[in-house]
Amino acid sequence: MDLAQQLEELKMDYVRLQGDLEKRESTAQQVDPLIKQLEAIEKQIAEVRAKLRT
C-alpha cells in the first residue's frame, strides 16, 4: 500500500471513530477509549504526511 492510500484509509478510520464518539457522547457512554484511538490515528496521519513531504 502506498502512502497516499494509507493516508486515505487513516482519514476514513478517523471520520468513522468521530461518528462513534458522537453517538457515545449523546448516550452518556464512556468515550475515553475512542479518544485514545483518535489521538493515535492523528499521530499516524501526521507521520504519513511527513513522509509524503520528503
Secondary structure, 3 states (H helix, E strand, C coil): CCHHHHHHHHHHHHHHHHHHHHHHHHCCCCCHHHHHHHHHHHHHHHHHHHHHHC
